[in-house]
Amino acid sequence: MLVCKFVIAVLNLKMLLIATLYSTTGRISCDKNVSATQS
């Protein structure tokens, strides 16, 4: 039971980390595109 909860927690953390990484990289690329179009 504890192992299952631990695995679920780790998976949730992984998903959260991936989501934050994707959002930050997406923002950076969007900022680059915006600055490129503005200049």
Order of alpha helices (4+ residues) and beta strands (2+ residues): alpha
